[in-house]
Amino acid sequence: MFSALYTIGREEDDLDNDSSRGHLLEREASKTVDQRILSDLGYFGHYLHVNVGGRAGKQNILVKLYRAGGTISQRYLQETVPISSASLSEVLSKLEGQGLISRARSDQDRRQLNVTLTPEGKQTAIECARRKEAFESRMLSVLGEDEKRDLAHTLDRLVEHWVHIEQEETGGKRCRN
């Protein structure tokens, strides 16, 4: 259903009458179950990317820092976000330029950079975390607790399978953008 709605939303400008919409819904209904699932997963990925700030956007990094107590090493941050070191450095530079974080050499290991929330960054992170939690609650409110657990289990199985496929195809290297 989502895939049909997503497709309708993208092609709405091209549709000028109800029969075209009916044809589109009919075409969506003729997809195999596998096609519908993958299409819906694509929709969910796009929706989350647009509405939650991407995989490692500024909001996600601020929330990660906040939940870690306000300071973590840039190396640890790099290991926990699915983006290249160049992309992470760019995001951190933007956050630093906005006065939301600071970066300084670690006292314990001068090779390490620590990333720390500023007071303004902490307030921004708290607001981002609040919005993220409200978003998550709202997006899954249609499901009961048992349905959420079942869905989480199914998605865990898919992730495990997809990681296995990725490792086979890349020789064990993690895909990073």
N, C-alpha and C positions, 0 to 999 in steps of 0.2 A: 504494500500500500504506500509506504513512504516513497519507494522508488517511483511509483506512478505520480505522486504529488510533486516530488522533486523534478521529475521530467516535465510535468505540466508547468511548474514554476519557471523552468529554464526556457521552455518553448512557448510560453503564453503569448508572446508578441507575434508568433507565427500563426497562432490559432485564431481564426476569425469567426467561428461559429460552433454551436454545440455538437454538430456531427463530427467535427475535427477532434474535439475533446473526447467524444465517445470512441472514436477510432484509436486515439492514443491510449485510453484506458484499456481497450480491447487488446491492443498490441502489448501493453504491459502485462495483462493477464495471461498472454500466451507464452511468456517467458518461463523457462524451467525454474524450479525451486532454487537451484544453485545460482542461477542468474539473478533472481530476485534478491536472494540473501546478499550476494556480492554487491549488487546495486545499492541495497539498503545500507550495507556497511560503508560504501563509498559516500553515501549521503550523510551518514552519521559523522564520518571523518571530516567531511567538508564543513558540516554544521558546527562541530566542536572547534575546528580550526578557526573559523570565522568568529564564533561567539565566545570562545574561551581564550583566545590569544595565541593560537598555534601550539606547537609542541614544546617550544622553549622560549616563548615570548617573554616580554618584560614582566608581565603580571605573574606568570608561573615562576620565574626566577625570584621575584620579590617574595612570593608566598613560601617558596622553598627555603629561602634565607630566614624568613620569620619563624617558620616551623622548626628550623635548626637552631634557634636561639639567637639569631641575628648575625652570626659570623660563621663562614665556612671557607675552606681553601678553594681557590679557583680550580685546582686539580680535581678535588672531590666533586665540585659542581660539574666540571667537564665530564666526569665519569657517569654522572647521573642524569644528564640531559642528552637527548638524541640529536645533537647538532654538532657540526664541526667546531674545532677550536677557534677557527677564524670567525665563524658566526657568533659563537659565544663571546669572544672578545669584542665584537662589534656591539652586541646587545649590552654588555657590561659597560662599554665606553659611553653608550647613550644614557644608561642609568646613572653613571657617574656624572655626566654632563648635566643631567637634570637635578643633581644633588640628592639622589635617592640612595646611592651607595658610595662607599669609599673603598679603595684598594691600597693595601700596604703589605710590605714584606713581613713574613712571619718571624717572630722573635726566636722561635725554636729552630726553624730551618729557613735561612735567608733565601733559599732558592724558591720557596713557596710564596705565593701571593694570597693573602686573606681578603675575602670580600665581606664587607660589613655594611649593614643597613645604617643609614643616618637616621636621626629622629624623624625627619620628614618621610624617609623611606619606610620606616616602621609604621607610621600612620597610613601610608599608601598601601603597604602590605596587608595591614589589618583590614582595610576596606576591600582590597582585592580578595582576601580570604573569605570575608563575609559574603561578597557577591558570588564567589565561586561556590560556596556551600549552599547558598540559596538557589543558584542555578542548578546544581546537582540534585538537590531535593525536588525542585520543580520538574526537572526533565524526567525523573523516574517515578513521579508521584502516581502515575497510572498503574504501576505494578505493585502487587502485594509483596510482603517480605519473602514468601516462598518463591514467588516468580523471580524476584531479584536474585535470590540465592541460586536458583536454577540457571538463570541467564548468566550470572557470574561464572558458574561452573562450566557452562557451554563455551563462553568466551575464553576462559582459561585454557580449555582444550584446544580451541582454535589458535590461540597465541602460541601454545607449545608446538603445535603442528606447523604453523607458519615459520616459527624460529628454526625448526628442524629443516624445513624446505630452504630457508634462506641460507643456513649453514652449508647445506649440500651444494647450493648454487654458487656460493661465494667462497667456499673453502674455509668456512668458519669465521670470516670477517663480518663484523657488524655493519649493517647498512646505515650510513650517516649522510645527511644532506648538509 
